[in-house]
């Protein structure tokens, strides 16, 4: 009888160990499923049907963390602008244009430069009739001697950008040009007085209008 009792106890131990292993396996499966967002009831159903949670859930179906999703879907957009005071339109080869040495000064619309104060009917209005404009990323109005650079001429001025001759001045004679700035401080801080070579990109025919201005922008800069 003793050998039979020992054998019976042996099978009881084996059965107990098997049950513990099964319970441990089910607990691990439930924990894994919980981390993947699967309901416990669904786990029990799959386990009762003899399926493994890890075998039923593919890597592609795992939920993606919000932080990772945001990084994957977010796009960084850059707005590209050309500062023509630094570089000309890269499609333009300045070597094919005529270079002329000039003395370039700066002016603004105020009384110190034009003798007019805000409120004057001609304040900020150039000889051509256009309003003064300054845009490093496009065209700016400048003053010149029409006998040297006719109204409507386009000059590329290194360090300033593209200037369209739209104005004149009693002191602007010969190879001298006056570059428009929005404030007196900008005139002194950004320019002052310089002797340099400018490039005649297009020679004017004596006039410049808003329509012609917009056409120049599309032809030269876009």
C-alpha positions as protocol buffer text, in pm:
chain_id: "A"
residue {
  index: 1
  type: UNK
  ca { x: 0 y: 0 z: 0 }
}
residue {
  index: 2
  type: UNK
  ca { x: 285 y: 239 z: 65 }
}
residue {
  index: 3
  type: UNK
  ca { x: 408 y: 244 z: -296 }
}
residue {
  index: 4
  type: UNK
  ca { x: 55 y: 323 z: -416 }
}
residue {
  index: 5
  type: UNK
  ca { x: 19 y: 608 z: -165 }
}
residue {
  index: 6
  type: UNK
  ca { x: 350 y: 753 z: -273 }
}
residue {
  index: 7
  type: UNK
  ca { x: 254 y: 730 z: -638 }
}
residue {
  index: 8
  type: UNK
  ca { x: -83 y: 897 z: -568 }
}
residue {
  index: 9
  type: UNK
  ca { x: 85 y: 1183 z: -384 }
}
residue {
  index: 10
  type: UNK
  ca { x: 325 y: 1221 z: -674 }
}
residue {
  index: 11
  type: UNK
  ca { x: 42 y: 1273 z: -923 }
}
residue {
  index: 12
  type: UNK
  ca { x: -127 y: 1521 z: -689 }
}
residue {
  index: 13
  type: UNK
  ca { x: 196 y: 1728 z: -682 }
}
residue {
  index: 14
  type: UNK
  ca { x: 226 y: 1715 z: -1060 }
}
residue {
  index: 15
  type: UNK
  ca { x: -135 y: 1827 z: -1103 }
}
residue {
  index: 16
  type: UNK
  ca { x: -87 y: 2113 z: -856 }
}
residue {
  index: 17
  type: UNK
  ca { x: 223 y: 2234 z: -1036 }
}
residue {
  index: 18
  type: UNK
  ca { x: 41 y: 2224 z: -1372 }
}
residue {
  index: 19
  type: UNK
  ca { x: -249 y: 2427 z: -1233 }
}
residue {
  index: 20
  type: UNK
  ca { x: -10 y: 2686 z: -1092 }
}
residue {
  index: 21
  type: UNK
  ca { x: 168 y: 2713 z: -1429 }
}
residue {
  index: 22
  type: UNK
  ca { x: -164 y: 2756 z: -1612 }
}
residue {
  index: 23
  type: UNK
  ca { x: -279 y: 3025 z: -1366 }
}
residue {
  index: 24
  type: UNK
  ca { x: 54 y: 3204 z: -1399 }
}
residue {
  index: 25
  type: UNK
  ca { x: 32 y: 3189 z: -1779 }
}
residue {
  index: 26
  type: UNK
  ca { x: -323 y: 3327 z: -1781 }
}
residue {
  index: 27
  type: UNK
  ca { x: -222 y: 3610 z: -1547 }
}
residue {
  index: 28
  type: UNK
  ca { x: 67 y: 3708 z: -1776 }
}
residue {
  index: 29
  type: UNK
  ca { x: -161 y: 3699 z: -2080 }
}
residue {
  index: 30
  type: UNK
  ca { x: -414 y: 3924 z: -1904 }
}
residue {
  index: 31
  type: UNK
  ca { x: -146 y: 4172 z: -1800 }
}
residue {
  index: 32
  type: UNK
  ca { x: -10 y: 4186 z: -2156 }
}
residue {
  index: 33
  type: UNK
  ca { x: -359 y: 4233 z: -2297 }
}
residue {
  index: 34
  type: UNK
  ca { x: -433 y: 4508 z: -2047 }
}
residue {
  index: 35
  type: UNK
  ca { x: -121 y: 4698 z: -2156 }
}
residue {
  index: 36
  type: UNK
  ca { x: -242 y: 4669 z: -2519 }
}
residue {
  index: 37
  type: UNK
  ca { x: -590 y: 4801 z: -2432 }
}
residue {
  index: 38
  type: UNK
  ca { x: -781 y: 4467 z: -2463 }
}
residue {
  index: 39
  type: UNK
  ca { x: -1075 y: 4412 z: -2230 }
}
residue {
  index: 40
  type: UNK
  ca { x: -1031 y: 4131 z: -1964 }
}
residue {
  index: 41
  type: UNK
  ca { x: -1357 y: 3966 z: -2079 }
}
residue {
  index: 42
  type: UNK
  ca { x: -1213 y: 3932 z: -2428 }
}
residue {
  index: 43
  type: UNK
  ca { x: -900 y: 3775 z: -2279 }
}
residue {
  index: 44
  type: UNK
  ca { x: -1103 y: 3514 z: -2093 }
}
residue {
  index: 45
  type: UNK
  ca { x: -1295 y: 3430 z: -2410 }
}
residue {
  index: 46
  type: UNK
  ca { x: -977 y: 3383 z: -2614 }
}
residue {
  index: 47
  type: UNK
  ca { x: -816 y: 3174 z: -2340 }
}
residue {
  index: 48
  type: UNK
  ca { x: -1126 y: 2950 z: -2308 }
}
residue {
  index: 49
  type: UNK
  ca { x: -1105 y: 2893 z: -2681 }
}
residue {
  index: 50
  type: UNK
  ca { x: -743 y: 2791 z: -2645 }
}
residue {
  index: 51
  type: UNK
  ca { x: -602 y: 3101 z: -2814 }
}
residue {
  index: 52
  type: UNK
  ca { x: -298 y: 3299 z: -2701 }
}
residue {
  index: 53
  type: UNK
  ca { x: -334 y: 3675 z: -2663 }
}
residue {
  index: 54
  type: UNK
  ca { x: 15 y: 3730 z: -2798 }
}
residue {
  index: 55
  type: UNK
  ca { x: -61 y: 3520 z: -3102 }
}
residue {
  index: 56
  type: UNK
  ca { x: -390 y: 3702 z: -3168 }
}
residue {
  index: 57
  type: UNK
  ca { x: -250 y: 4057 z: -3147 }
}
residue {
  index: 58
  type: UNK
  ca { x: -11 y: 4159 z: -3422 }
}
residue {
  index: 59
  type: UNK
  ca { x: 254 y: 4427 z: -3377 }
}
residue {
  index: 60
  type: UNK
  ca { x: 87 y: 4646 z: -3641 }
}
residue {
  index: 61
  type: UNK
  ca { x: -240 y: 4649 z: -3444 }
}
residue {
  index: 62
  type: UNK
  ca { x: -89 y: 4778 z: -3121 }
}
residue {
  index: 63
  type: UNK
  ca { x: -208 y: 5126 z: -3025 }
}
residue {
  index: 64
  type: UNK
  ca { x: 44 y: 5402 z: -3093 }
}
residue {
  index: 65
  type: UNK
  ca { x: 123 y: 5641 z: -2811 }
}
residue {
  index: 66
  type: UNK
  ca { x: -21 y: 5987 z: -2861 }
}
residue {
  index: 67
  type: UNK
  ca { x: 322 y: 6148 z: -2844 }
}
residue {
  index: 68
  type: UNK
  ca { x: 455 y: 5928 z: -3126 }
}
residue {
  index: 69
  type: UNK
  ca { x: 145 y: 5985 z: -3338 }
}
residue {
  index: 70
  type: UNK
  ca { x: 183 y: 6359 z: -3302 }
}
residue {
  index: 71
  type: UNK
  ca { x: 546 y: 6342 z: -3407 }
}
residue {
  index: 72
  type: UNK
  ca { x: 459 y: 6130 z: -3710 }
}
residue {
  index: 73
  type: UNK
  ca { x: 170 y: 6348 z: -3830 }
}
residue {
  index: 74
  type: UNK
  ca { x: 304 y: 6693 z: -3750 }
}
residue {
  index: 75
  type: UNK
  ca { x: 465 y: 6886 z: -4031 }
}
residue {
  index: 76
  type: UNK
  ca { x: 700 y: 7179 z: -3998 }
}
residue {
  index: 77
  type: UNK
  ca { x: 633 y: 7439 z: -4263 }
}
residue {
  index: 78
  type: UNK
  ca { x: 885 y: 7701 z: -4364 }
}
residue {
  index: 79
  type: UNK
  ca { x: 797 y: 8019 z: -4540 }
}
residue {
  index: 80
  type: UNK
  ca { x: 1072 y: 8099 z: -4784 }
}
residue {
  index: 81
  type: UNK
  ca { x: 1147 y: 8460 z: -4867 }
}
residue {
  index: 82
  type: UNK
  ca { x: 1431 y: 8615 z: -5062 }
}
residue {
  index: 83
  type: UNK
  ca { x: 1606 y: 8908 z: -4901 }
}
residue {
  index: 84
  type: UNK
  ca { x: 1723 y: 9082 z: -5214 }
}
residue {
  index: 85
  type: UNK
  ca { x: 1932 y: 9329 z: -5016 }
}
residue {
  index: 86
  type: UNK
  ca { x: 2166 y: 9034 z: -4952 }
}
residue {
  index: 87
  type: UNK
  ca { x: 2129 y: 8830 z: -5271 }
}
residue {
  index: 88
  type: UNK
  ca { x: 1969 y: 8904 z: -5606 }
}
residue {
  index: 89
  type: UNK
  ca { x: 1723 y: 8671 z: -5769 }
}
residue {
  index: 90
  type: UNK
  ca { x: 1935 y: 8357 z: -5819 }
}
residue {
  index: 91
  type: UNK
  ca { x: 1791 y: 8320 z: -6168 }
}
residue {
  index: 92
  type: UNK
  ca { x: 1957 y: 8645 z: -6264 }
}
residue {
  index: 93
  type: UNK
  ca { x: 2320 y: 8656 z: -6376 }
}
residue {
  index: 94
  type: UNK
  ca { x: 2435 y: 9004 z: -6281 }
}
residue {
  index: 95
  type: UNK
  ca { x: 2748 y: 8974 z: -6493 }
}
residue {
  index: 96
  type: UNK
  ca { x: 2539 y: 9033 z: -6805 }
}
residue {
  index: 97
  type: UNK
  ca { x: 2417 y: 9371 z: -6677 }
}
residue {
  index: 98
  type: UNK
  ca { x: 2594 y: 9705 z: -6703 }
}
residue {
  index: 99
  type: UNK
  ca { x: 2771 y: 9803 z: -6382 }
}
residue {
  index: 100
  type: UNK
  ca { x: 2788 y: 10173 z: -6301 }
}
residue {
  index: 101
  type: UNK
  ca { x: 2974 y: 10335 z: -6015 }
}
residue {
  index: 102
  type: UNK
  ca { x: 2756 y: 10571 z: -5814 }
}
residue {
  index: 103
  type: UNK
  ca { x: 2743 y: 10759 z: -5487 }
}
residue {
  index: 104
  type: UNK
  ca { x: 2438 y: 10629 z: -5301 }
}
residue {
  index: 105
  type: UNK
  ca { x: 2275 y: 10812 z: -5012 }
}
residue {
  index: 106
  type: UNK
  ca { x: 1953 y: 10745 z: -4825 }
}
residue {
  index: 107
  type: UNK
  ca { x: 1638 y: 10947 z: -4767 }
}
residue {
  index: 108
  type: UNK
  ca { x: 1296 y: 10915 z: -4607 }
}
residue {
  index: 109
  type: UNK
  ca { x: 963 y: 11088 z: -4658 }
}
residue {
  index: 110
  type: UNK
  ca { x: 1003 y: 11332 z: -4369 }
}
residue {
  index: 111
  type: UNK
  ca { x: 1081 y: 11704 z: -4369 }
}
residue {
  index: 112
  type: UNK
  ca { x: 1458 y: 11657 z: -4333 }
}
residue {
  index: 113
  type: UNK
  ca { x: 1471 y: 11481 z: -4669 }
}
residue {
  index: 114
  type: UNK
  ca { x: 1177 y: 11616 z: -4868 }
}
residue {
  index: 115
  type: UNK
  ca { x: 1069 y: 11932 z: -4690 }
}
residue {
  index: 116
  type: UNK
  ca { x: 723 y: 11783 z: -4637 }
}
residue {
  index: 117
  type: UNK
  ca { x: 550 y: 11680 z: -4316 }
}
residue {
  index: 118
  type: UNK
  ca { x: 278 y: 11416 z: -4271 }
}
residue {
  index: 119
  type: UNK
  ca { x: -51 y: 11572 z: -4378 }
}
residue {
  index: 120
  type: UNK
  ca { x: 100 y: 11742 z: -4681 }
}
residue {
  index: 121
  type: UNK
  ca { x: -92 y: 11631 z: -4992 }
}
residue {
  index: 122
  type: UNK
  ca { x: 233 y: 11522 z: -5158 }
}
residue {
  index: 123
  type: UNK
  ca { x: 388 y: 11359 z: -4851 }
}
residue {
  index: 124
  type: UNK
  ca { x: 539 y: 11024 z: -4951 }
}
residue {
  index: 125
  type: UNK
  ca { x: 454 y: 11076 z: -5319 }
}
residue {
  index: 126
  type: UNK
  ca { x: 738 y: 11041 z: -5571 }
}
residue {
  index: 127
  type: UNK
  ca { x: 798 y: 11245 z: -5886 }
}
residue {
  index: 128
  type: UNK
  ca { x: 637 y: 10965 z: -6090 }
}
residue {
  index: 129
  type: UNK
  ca { x: 321 y: 10972 z: -5880 }
}
residue {
  index: 130
  type: UNK
  ca { x: 385 y: 10642 z: -5700 }
}
residue {
  index: 131
  type: UNK
  ca { x: 394 y: 10626 z: -5321 }
}
residue {
  index: 132
  type: UNK
  ca { x: 737 y: 10559 z: -5171 }
}
residue {
  index: 133
  type: UNK
  ca { x: 797 y: 10190 z: -5097 }
}
residue {
  index: 134
  type: UNK
  ca { x: 1066 y: 9989 z: -4922 }
}
residue {
  index: 135
  type: UNK
  ca { x: 1066 y: 9609 z: -4942 }
}
residue {
  index: 136
  type: UNK
  ca { x: 1384 y: 9405 z: -4906 }
}
residue {
  index: 137
  type: UNK
  ca { x: 1198 y: 9104 z: -5045 }
}
residue {
  index: 138
  type: UNK
  ca { x: 1068 y: 9287 z: -5352 }
}
residue {
  index: 139
  type: UNK
  ca { x: 1115 y: 9632 z: -5506 }
}
residue {
  index: 140
  type: UNK
  ca { x: 1183 y: 9971 z: -5348 }
}
residue {
  index: 141
  type: UNK
  ca { x: 1150 y: 10322 z: -5486 }
}
residue {
  index: 142
  type: UNK
  ca { x: 1469 y: 10522 z: -5538 }
}
residue {
  index: 143
  type: UNK
  ca { x: 1559 y: 10863 z: -5675 }
}
residue {
  index: 144
  type: UNK
  ca { x: 1808 y: 10926 z: -5957 }
}
residue {
  index: 145
  type: UNK
  ca { x: 1905 y: 11171 z: -6228 }
}
residue {
  index: 146
  type: UNK
  ca { x: 1669 y: 11085 z: -6520 }
}
residue {
  index: 147
  type: UNK
  ca { x: 1941 y: 11174 z: -6769 }
}
residue {
  index: 148
  type: UNK
  ca { x: 2154 y: 10891 z: -6626 }
}
residue {
  index: 149
  type: UNK
  ca { x: 1887 y: 10648 z: -6507 }
}
residue {
  index: 150
  type: UNK
  ca { x: 1547 y: 10724 z: -6667 }
}
residue {
  index: 151
  type: UNK
  ca { x: 1230 y: 10695 z: -6460 }
}
residue {
  index: 152
  type: UNK
  ca { x: 1122 y: 10332 z: -6457 }
}
residue {
  index: 153
  type: UNK
  ca { x: 1478 y: 10196 z: -6462 }
}
residue {
  index: 154
  type: UNK
  ca { x: 1547 y: 9899 z: -6236 }
}
residue {
  index: 155
  type: UNK
  ca { x: 1881 y: 9889 z: -6054 }
}
residue {
  index: 156
  type: UNK
  ca { x: 2021 y: 9617 z: -5836 }
}
residue {
  index: 157
  type: UNK
  ca { x: 2203 y: 9785 z: -5547 }
}
residue {
  index: 158
  type: UNK
  ca { x: 2420 y: 9544 z: -5342 }
}
residue {
  index: 159
  type: UNK
  ca { x: 2325 y: 9571 z: -4976 }
}
residue {
  index: 160
  type: UNK
  ca { x: 1993 y: 9739 z: -5055 }
}
residue {
  index: 161
  type: UNK
  ca { x: 1814 y: 9527 z: -5314 }
}
residue {
  index: 162
  type: UNK
  ca { x: 1616 y: 9610 z: -5627 }
}
residue {
  index: 163
  type: UNK
  ca { x: 1539 y: 9979 z: -5669 }
}
residue {
  index: 164
  type: UNK
  ca { x: 1304 y: 10130 z: -5925 }
}
residue {
  index: 165
  type: UNK
  ca { x: 1375 y: 10489 z: -6026 }
}
residue {
  index: 166
  type: UNK
  ca { x: 1051 y: 10665 z: -5941 }
}
residue {
  index: 167
  type: UNK
  ca { x: 1175 y: 10990 z: -5792 }
}
residue {
  index: 168
  type: UNK
  ca { x: 1417 y: 11274 z: -5854 }
}
residue {
  index: 169
  type: UNK
  ca { x: 1587 y: 11530 z: -5632 }
}
residue {
  index: 170
  type: UNK
  ca { x: 1750 y: 11870 z: -5668 }
}
residue {
  index: 171
  type: UNK
  ca { x: 2075 y: 11734 z: -5525 }
}
residue {
  index: 172
  type: UNK
  ca { x: 2058 y: 11404 z: -5715 }
}
residue {
  index: 173
  type: UNK
  ca { x: 2260 y: 11478 z: -6025 }
}
residue {
  index: 174
  type: UNK
  ca { x: 2492 y: 11269 z: -6239 }
}
residue {
  index: 175
  type: UNK
  ca { x: 2602 y: 10934 z: -6099 }
}
residue {
  index: 176
  type: UNK
  ca { x: 2425 y: 10980 z: -5771 }
}
residue {
  index: 177
  type: UNK
  ca { x: 2122 y: 10794 z: -5639 }
}
residue {
  index: 178
  type: UNK
  ca { x: 1905 y: 10832 z: -5330 }
}
residue {
  index: 179
  type: UNK
  ca { x: 1761 y: 10518 z: -5168 }
}
residue {
  index: 180
  type: UNK
  ca { x: 1430 y: 10532 z: -4985 }
}
residue {
  index: 181
  type: UNK
  ca { x: 1403 y: 10414 z: -4623 }
}
residue {
  index: 182
  type: UNK
  ca { x: 1097 y: 10424 z: -4400 }
}
residue {
  index: 183
  type: UNK
  ca { x: 1257 y: 10618 z: -4113 }
}
residue {
  index: 184
  type: UNK
  ca { x: 1542 y: 10860 z: -4053 }
}
residue {
  index: 185
  type: UNK
  ca { x: 1707 y: 10614 z: -3815 }
}
residue {
  index: 186
  type: UNK
  ca { x: 1714 y: 10350 z: -4087 }
}
residue {
  index: 187
  type: UNK
  ca { x: 1883 y: 10595 z: -4323 }
}
residue {
  index: 188
  type: UNK
  ca { x: 2173 y: 10640 z: -4083 }
}
residue {
  index: 189
  type: UNK
  ca { x: 2191 y: 10292 z: -3930 }
}
residue {
  index: 190
  type: UNK
  ca { x: 2140 y: 10084 z: -4244 }
}
residue {
  index: 191
  type: UNK
  ca { x: 2303 y: 10298 z: -4509 }
}
residue {
  index: 192
  type: UNK
  ca { x: 2452 y: 10643 z: -4468 }
}
residue {
  index: 193
  type: UNK
  ca { x: 2657 y: 10722 z: -4776 }
}
residue {
  index: 194
  type: UNK
  ca { x: 2836 y: 10471 z: -4997 }
}
residue {
  index: 195
  type: UNK
  ca { x: 3029 y: 10461 z: -5322 }
}
residue {
  index: 196
  type: UNK
  ca { x: 2961 y: 10135 z: -5501 }
}
residue {
  index: 197
  type: UNK
  ca { x: 2873 y: 9971 z: -5833 }
}
residue {
  index: 198
  type: UNK
  ca { x: 2507 y: 9919 z: -5917 }
}
residue {
  index: 199
  type: UNK
  ca { x: 2371 y: 9699 z: -6194 }
}
residue {
  index: 200
  type: UNK
  ca { x: 2124 y: 9829 z: -6451 }
}
residue {
  index: 201
  type: UNK
  ca { x: 1879 y: 9539 z: -6476 }
}
residue {
  index: 202
  type: UNK
  ca { x: 1631 y: 9724 z: -6696 }
}
residue {
  index: 203
  type: UNK
  ca { x: 1638 y: 10071 z: -6846 }
}
residue {
  index: 204
  type: UNK
  ca { x: 1320 y: 10271 z: -6804 }
}
residue {
  index: 205
  type: UNK
  ca { x: 1130 y: 10466 z: -7068 }
}
residue {
  index: 206
  type: UNK
  ca { x: 1053 y: 10769 z: -6851 }
}
residue {
  index: 207
  type: UNK
  ca { x: 750 y: 10652 z: -6655 }
}
residue {
  index: 208
  type: UNK
  ca { x: 641 y: 10402 z: -6393 }
}
residue {
  index: 209
  type: UNK
  ca { x: 285 y: 10315 z: -6292 }
}
residue {
  index: 210
  type: UNK
  ca { x: 132 y: 10069 z: -6048 }
}
residue {
  index: 211
  type: UNK
  ca { x: 56 y: 9830 z: -6335 }
}
residue {
  index: 212
  type: UNK
  ca { x: 416 y: 9854 z: -6459 }
}
residue {
  index: 213
  type: UNK
  ca { x: 543 y: 9804 z: -6103 }
}
residue {
  index: 214
  type: UNK
  ca { x: 345 y: 9483 z: -6059 }
}
residue {
  index: 215
  type: UNK
  ca { x: 467 y: 9360 z: -6396 }
}
residue {
  index: 216
  type: UNK
  ca { x: 828 y: 9421 z: -6292 }
}
residue {
  index: 217
  type: UNK
  ca { x: 773 y: 9217 z: -5977 }
}
residue {
  index: 218
  type: UNK
  ca { x: 643 y: 8921 z: -6177 }
}
residue {
  index: 219
  type: UNK
  ca { x: 916 y: 8948 z: -6439 }
}
residue {
  index: 220
  type: UNK
  ca { x: 1217 y: 8996 z: -6212 }
}
residue {
  index: 221
  type: UNK
  ca { x: 1142 y: 8836 z: -5880 }
}
residue {
  index: 222
  type: UNK
  ca { x: 891 y: 8555 z: -5904 }
}
